[in-house]
């Protein structure tokens, strides 16, 4: 199992954190996710690019690195 870290800019509230958490947990291969206003820690067999695409698909006004 691999560990991926994402960094966010612009996450403003708990509703956005919840949406990001749900989107990441729905990806095949994700075992666990911890999301906060400034980033996410993800465990599982999923690529970093897939994680970033999932967050961008939410169309939130945030930057993901």
N, CA and C atoms as an extended XYZ file, in Angstrom:
195
Properties=species:S:1:pos:R:3:atomname:S:1:resname:S:1:resid:I:1 pbc="F F F"
N         0.854       -1.172        0.000 N   UNK     1
C         0.000        0.000        0.000 CA  UNK     1
C         0.901        1.235        0.000 C   UNK     1
N         0.531        2.229       -0.800 N   UNK     2
C         1.347        3.436       -0.867 CA  UNK     2
C         0.666        4.613       -0.175 C   UNK     2
N         1.463        5.604        0.114 N   UNK     3
C         0.992        6.809        0.786 CA  UNK     3
C         1.156        7.989       -0.168 C   UNK     3
N         0.098        8.793       -0.308 N   UNK     4
C         0.130        9.986       -1.150 CA  UNK     4
C        -0.290       11.185       -0.314 C   UNK     4
N         0.354       12.317       -0.525 N   UNK     5
C        -0.025       13.566        0.132 CA  UNK     5
C        -0.438       14.581       -0.918 C   UNK     5
N        -1.529       15.270       -0.664 N   UNK     6
C        -1.972       16.370       -1.515 CA  UNK     6
C        -1.984       17.636       -0.670 C   UNK     6
N        -1.716       18.764       -1.308 N   UNK     7
C        -1.756       20.053       -0.626 CA  UNK     7
C        -2.809       20.920       -1.312 C   UNK     7
N        -3.633       21.581       -0.510 N   UNK     8
C        -4.718       22.412       -1.021 CA  UNK     8
C        -4.493       23.876       -0.665 C   UNK     8
N        -4.985       24.748       -1.545 N   UNK     9
C        -5.084       26.182       -1.264 CA  UNK     9
C        -6.501       26.590       -1.624 C   UNK     9
N        -7.188       27.244       -0.696 N   UNK    10
C        -8.514       27.758       -0.993 CA  UNK    10
C        -9.674       26.984       -0.407 C   UNK    10
N        -9.409       25.911        0.332 N   UNK    11
C       -10.497       25.184        0.985 CA  UNK    11
C       -10.972       26.041        2.154 C   UNK    11
N       -12.262       26.382        2.149 N   UNK    12
C       -12.762       27.374        3.098 CA  UNK    12
C       -13.669       26.841        4.203 C   UNK    12
N       -14.257       25.657        4.007 N   UNK    13
C       -15.228       25.221        5.010 CA  UNK    13
C       -15.333       23.701        5.086 C   UNK    13
N       -16.074       23.244        6.086 N   UNK    14
C       -16.226       21.810        6.323 CA  UNK    14
C       -16.975       21.120        5.186 C   UNK    14
N       -17.892       21.820        4.535 N   UNK    15
C       -18.628       21.216        3.422 CA  UNK    15
C       -17.672       20.843        2.292 C   UNK    15
N       -16.707       21.702        2.004 N   UNK    16
C       -15.724       21.396        0.968 CA  UNK    16
C       -14.834       20.231        1.388 C   UNK    16
N       -14.424       20.218        2.649 N   UNK    17
C       -13.621       19.106        3.163 CA  UNK    17
C       -14.395       17.794        3.013 C   UNK    17
N       -15.668       17.800        3.344 N   UNK    18
C       -16.494       16.595        3.230 CA  UNK    18
C       -16.632       16.138        1.785 C   UNK    18
N       -16.821       17.072        0.871 N   UNK    19
C       -16.933       16.713       -0.552 CA  UNK    19
C       -15.638       16.090       -1.060 C   UNK    19
N       -14.505       16.662       -0.675 N   UNK    20
C       -13.207       16.128       -1.091 CA  UNK    20
C       -13.001       14.734       -0.510 C   UNK    20
N       -13.321       14.576        0.774 N   UNK    21
C       -13.176       13.271        1.428 CA  UNK    21
C       -13.989       12.213        0.698 C   UNK    21
N       -15.239       12.517        0.395 N   UNK    22
C       -16.117       11.560       -0.288 CA  UNK    22
C       -15.570       11.222       -1.669 C   UNK    22
N       -15.135       12.225       -2.425 N   UNK    23
C       -14.610       11.988       -3.773 CA  UNK    23
C       -13.387       11.078       -3.740 C   UNK    23
N       -12.493       11.301       -2.789 N   UNK    24
C       -11.289       10.477       -2.708 CA  UNK    24
C       -11.602        9.058       -2.253 C   UNK    24
N       -12.504        8.912       -1.285 N   UNK    25
C       -12.853        7.582       -0.790 CA  UNK    25
C       -13.560        6.735       -1.846 C   UNK    25
N       -14.201        7.372       -2.814 N   UNK    26
C       -14.927        6.652       -3.861 CA  UNK    26
C       -13.997        6.051       -4.916 C   UNK    26
N       -12.743        6.473       -4.932 N   UNK    27
C       -11.807        5.956       -5.930 CA  UNK    27
C       -11.413        4.517       -5.630 C   UNK    27
N       -11.355        3.707       -6.683 N   UNK    28
C       -10.886        2.337       -6.528 CA  UNK    28
C        -9.453        2.337       -6.044 C   UNK    28
N        -9.173        1.514       -5.060 N   UNK    29
C        -7.818        1.382       -4.544 CA  UNK    29
C        -7.532        2.209       -3.305 C   UNK    29
N        -8.402        3.160       -2.973 N   UNK    30
C        -8.180        3.987       -1.791 CA  UNK    30
C        -8.623        3.213       -0.557 C   UNK    30
N        -7.716        3.110        0.416 N   UNK    31
C        -8.004        2.395        1.659 CA  UNK    31
C        -8.429        3.351        2.774 C   UNK    31
N        -7.740        4.495        2.881 N   UNK    32
C        -8.094        5.468        3.918 CA  UNK    32
C        -7.707        6.867        3.460 C   UNK    32
N        -8.456        7.849        3.985 N   UNK    33
C        -8.233        9.247        3.631 CA  UNK    33
C        -8.392       10.104        4.872 C   UNK    33
N        -7.477       11.041        5.050 N   UNK    34
C        -7.617       12.082        6.069 CA  UNK    34
C        -7.505       13.406        5.340 C   UNK    34
N        -8.569       14.206        5.389 N   UNK    35
C        -8.615       15.469        4.661 CA  UNK    35
C        -8.802       16.613        5.644 C   UNK    35
N        -8.065       17.686        5.417 N   UNK    36
C        -8.222       18.921        6.177 CA  UNK    36
C        -8.237       20.097        5.222 C   UNK    36
N        -8.278       21.289        5.753 N   UNK    37
C        -8.345       22.484        4.905 CA  UNK    37
C        -7.093       22.688        4.057 C   UNK    37
N        -5.963       22.138        4.495 N   UNK    38
C        -4.703       22.407        3.795 CA  UNK    38
C        -4.150       21.197        3.050 C   UNK    38
N        -4.851       20.058        3.103 N   UNK    39
C        -4.340       18.918        2.370 CA  UNK    39
C        -5.015       17.612        2.733 C   UNK    39
N        -4.498       16.552        2.125 N   UNK    40
C        -5.037       15.212        2.352 CA  UNK    40
C        -3.903       14.211        2.407 C   UNK    40
N        -4.099       13.206        3.233 N   UNK    41
C        -3.196       12.058        3.318 CA  UNK    41
C        -4.004       10.842        2.892 C   UNK    41
N        -3.506       10.132        1.895 N   UNK    42
C        -4.261        9.023        1.312 CA  UNK    42
C        -3.410        7.762        1.340 C   UNK    42
N        -4.009        6.672        1.783 N   UNK    43
C        -3.361        5.352        1.760 CA  UNK    43
C        -4.111        4.470        0.766 C   UNK    43
N        -3.360        3.715       -0.019 N   UNK    44
C        -3.988        2.776       -0.935 CA  UNK    44
C        -3.200        2.647       -2.220 C   UNK    44
N        -3.776        1.902       -3.121 N   UNK    45
C        -3.149        1.672       -4.424 CA  UNK    45
C        -3.845        2.546       -5.463 C   UNK    45
N        -3.477        3.798       -5.480 N   UNK    46
C        -4.064        4.766       -6.405 CA  UNK    46
C        -2.982        5.777       -6.762 C   UNK    46
N        -3.020        6.262       -7.994 N   UNK    47
C        -1.995        7.209       -8.417 CA  UNK    47
C        -2.308        8.620       -7.925 C   UNK    47
N        -1.274        9.392       -7.769 N   UNK    48
C        -1.429       10.789       -7.376 CA  UNK    48
C        -2.293       11.533       -8.397 C   UNK    48
N        -2.069       11.240       -9.680 N   UNK    49
C        -2.827       11.914      -10.737 CA  UNK    49
C        -4.322       11.602      -10.622 C   UNK    49
N        -4.680       10.386      -10.273 N   UNK    50
C        -6.092       10.029      -10.102 CA  UNK    50
C        -6.709       10.806       -8.942 C   UNK    50
N        -5.943       10.995       -7.879 N   UNK    51
C        -6.430       11.767       -6.734 CA  UNK    51
C        -6.682       13.220       -7.130 C   UNK    51
N        -5.737       13.791       -7.842 N   UNK    52
C        -5.870       15.186       -8.275 CA  UNK    52
C        -7.057       15.343       -9.218 C   UNK    52
N        -7.229       14.414      -10.157 N   UNK    53
C        -8.378       14.468      -11.075 CA  UNK    53
C        -9.696       14.408      -10.319 C   UNK    53
N        -9.765       13.576       -9.289 N   UNK    54
C       -10.997       13.448       -8.509 CA  UNK    54
C       -11.349       14.752       -7.809 C   UNK    54
N       -10.339       15.445       -7.288 N   UNK    55
C       -10.594       16.724       -6.620 CA  UNK    55
C       -10.985       17.787       -7.652 C   UNK    55
N       -10.302       17.839       -8.785 N   UNK    56
C       -10.641       18.812       -9.827 CA  UNK    56
C       -12.054       18.589      -10.356 C   UNK    56
N       -12.498       17.331      -10.416 N   UNK    57
C       -13.832       17.018      -10.926 CA  UNK    57
C       -14.936       17.639      -10.070 C   UNK    57
N       -14.624       17.985       -8.834 N   UNK    58
C       -15.612       18.620       -7.961 CA  UNK    58
C       -15.882       20.072       -8.355 C   UNK    58
N       -14.974       20.637       -9.167 N   UNK    59
C       -15.100       22.020       -9.644 CA  UNK    59
C       -15.197       23.030       -8.499 C   UNK    59
N       -14.417       22.771       -7.460 N   UNK    60
C       -14.316       23.715       -6.343 CA  UNK    60
C       -13.256       24.761       -6.675 C   UNK    60
N       -13.367       25.962       -6.125 N   UNK    61
C       -12.375       27.013       -6.408 CA  UNK    61
C       -11.117       26.846       -5.545 C   UNK    61
N       -10.436       25.701       -5.716 N   UNK    62
C        -9.235       25.435       -4.925 CA  UNK    62
C        -8.102       25.001       -5.836 C   UNK    62
N        -6.873       25.163       -5.352 N   UNK    63
C        -5.688       24.666       -6.042 CA  UNK    63
C        -5.246       23.390       -5.351 C   UNK    63
N        -4.831       22.413       -6.150 N   UNK    64
C        -4.369       21.127       -5.626 CA  UNK    64
C        -2.961       20.887       -6.138 C   UNK    64
N        -2.062       20.536       -5.221 N   UNK    65
C        -0.678       20.211       -5.597 CA  UNK    65
C        -0.322       18.844       -5.072 C   UNK    65
